[in-house]
């Protein structure tokens, strides 16, 4: 994986990138749809960030 990642997941776009905080090595993720950001978070690894974002999408769909 490169430093940034983007995918479509169940109708939402997931974005993952290295956190801007150079003292906190983490990955920030966000989920968007139709130019609206629905959720964001931080994870310790890129794989965790993708999994966390996918879990957040799954929770949004349940509502």
Backbone bond lengths (Angstrom), bond angles and torsions (degrees), N, CA, C in turn:
res aa  C-N    CA-C-N  psi(-1)  N-CA   C-N-CA  omega(-1)  CA-C   N-CA-C  phi
1 X - - - 1.458 - - 1.527 109.86 -
2 X 1.308 115.46 144.42 1.453 119.56 175.59 1.532 109.22 -83.09
3 X 1.339 117.10 -172.71 1.460 120.73 -177.67 1.523 113.35 -71.27
4 X 1.334 117.57 -21.29 1.459 120.32 176.34 1.524 108.95 -126.64
5 X 1.324 115.07 159.34 1.454 120.48 -174.47 1.525 107.93 -149.60
6 X 1.320 115.72 142.53 1.461 121.08 177.89 1.522 108.14 -143.99
7 X 1.334 116.11 137.94 1.457 119.74 176.08 1.517 110.19 -152.50
8 X 1.315 115.52 156.68 1.453 122.37 171.28 1.521 106.99 -93.35
9 X 1.328 116.51 131.42 1.463 121.17 -179.47 1.521 108.11 -140.06
10 X 1.295 116.64 112.21 1.460 123.96 178.15 1.524 112.47 50.48
11 X 1.319 116.45 42.88 1.457 121.73 176.28 1.513 115.43 87.92
12 X 1.312 118.41 -2.57 1.463 123.36 178.88 1.522 109.08 -113.07
13 X 1.319 116.46 153.85 1.451 121.34 175.76 1.518 108.48 -101.29
14 X 1.324 115.31 128.15 1.463 122.02 177.92 1.521 108.05 -104.38
15 X 1.327 116.62 128.20 1.460 123.34 175.42 1.523 108.46 -116.42
16 X 1.324 116.50 133.84 1.464 121.91 176.70 1.519 107.72 -133.02
17 X 1.331 116.72 134.10 1.460 121.06 176.96 1.518 109.52 -151.85
18 X 1.312 116.05 164.19 1.461 120.91 177.51 1.525 109.04 -65.20
19 X 1.308 115.87 136.23 1.460 121.62 179.28 1.533 109.92 -60.02
20 X 1.307 115.79 144.41 1.468 120.98 179.04 1.524 112.52 -71.79
21 X 1.310 117.41 -15.77 1.466 122.41 179.93 1.537 109.00 -79.17
22 X 1.316 116.90 103.32 1.471 119.75 -175.57 1.521 113.24 -69.90
23 X 1.337 118.11 -15.00 1.461 121.58 179.14 1.532 112.33 -91.19
24 X 1.314 116.26 -8.70 1.459 121.65 179.82 1.527 107.85 -124.91
25 X 1.319 117.63 89.28 1.465 119.78 -176.76 1.527 111.01 -68.38
26 X 1.302 115.31 100.75 1.459 121.03 -178.15 1.527 108.50 -148.92
27 X 1.303 115.30 176.11 1.460 122.12 176.72 1.516 108.63 -119.79
28 X 1.321 115.95 132.29 1.458 119.94 175.66 1.520 108.36 -95.57
29 X 1.317 116.02 144.62 1.457 121.16 178.02 1.519 109.11 -131.98
30 X 1.308 114.69 153.91 1.461 120.59 174.97 1.522 108.78 -147.11
31 X 1.324 114.17 153.49 1.461 119.39 175.08 1.522 108.20 -123.04
32 X 1.326 115.31 134.80 1.454 122.06 -174.83 1.524 110.20 -135.78
33 X 1.326 113.97 156.61 1.461 120.94 173.17 1.512 107.33 -155.87
34 X 1.317 116.99 130.44 1.464 122.31 178.97 1.532 112.10 52.63
35 X 1.319 116.75 47.23 1.469 123.84 178.08 1.527 114.27 63.08
36 X 1.336 117.93 21.06 1.462 122.83 176.27 1.524 107.81 -118.40
37 X 1.332 115.88 128.97 1.456 120.82 176.95 1.526 108.09 -89.06
38 X 1.338 116.43 120.84 1.458 121.78 -175.72 1.518 114.05 -95.16
39 X 1.310 118.05 -30.69 1.463 119.96 -178.34 1.523 108.98 -161.83
40 X 1.329 115.97 155.07 1.464 122.29 176.51 1.521 108.39 -143.56
41 X 1.322 115.38 164.38 1.453 119.07 176.99 1.509 112.08 -172.33
42 X 1.321 115.55 177.01 1.458 123.54 176.64 1.517 109.04 -123.02
43 X 1.318 115.74 141.79 1.459 122.11 177.38 1.516 108.47 -137.70
44 X 1.328 116.42 157.07 1.462 120.44 -176.33 1.521 113.96 -77.15
45 X 1.327 117.93 -24.95 1.466 120.12 178.62 1.528 109.36 -133.07
46 X 1.309 115.99 162.23 1.456 120.00 179.51 1.529 110.76 -65.49
47 X 1.322 116.93 -40.68 1.464 120.02 178.20 1.528 111.34 -62.23
48 X 1.328 116.48 -40.90 1.466 120.21 176.76 1.526 110.87 -64.84
49 X 1.324 117.29 -38.33 1.458 120.91 179.86 1.527 110.82 -62.79
50 X 1.318 116.86 -43.78 1.467 120.43 178.33 1.525 109.59 -63.45
51 X 1.318 117.30 -45.50 1.470 121.10 179.80 1.531 111.11 -63.15
52 X 1.329 117.86 -41.58 1.462 121.43 179.26 1.524 111.17 -65.19
53 X 1.325 116.59 -41.69 1.464 120.65 178.63 1.528 110.71 -65.59
54 X 1.319 117.62 -42.56 1.461 120.80 178.00 1.533 110.59 -62.97
55 X 1.315 117.37 -38.99 1.468 121.12 176.99 1.534 110.49 -64.55
56 X 1.325 117.30 -38.86 1.464 121.09 178.58 1.528 110.64 -65.52
57 X 1.319 117.34 -39.45 1.473 120.61 176.50 1.525 109.79 -62.84
58 X 1.309 116.56 -45.23 1.463 120.81 -179.95 1.530 110.40 -58.98
59 X 1.325 117.44 -40.40 1.463 121.21 177.65 1.535 111.77 -66.80
60 X 1.327 116.97 -39.07 1.475 120.35 177.28 1.516 110.84 -61.85
61 X 1.308 116.72 -40.68 1.462 120.86 -177.51 1.527 111.02 -68.17
62 X 1.317 117.32 -31.43 1.471 121.36 179.67 1.530 112.48 -66.26
63 X 1.327 117.12 -27.51 1.486 121.34 -175.81 1.499 111.62 -72.91
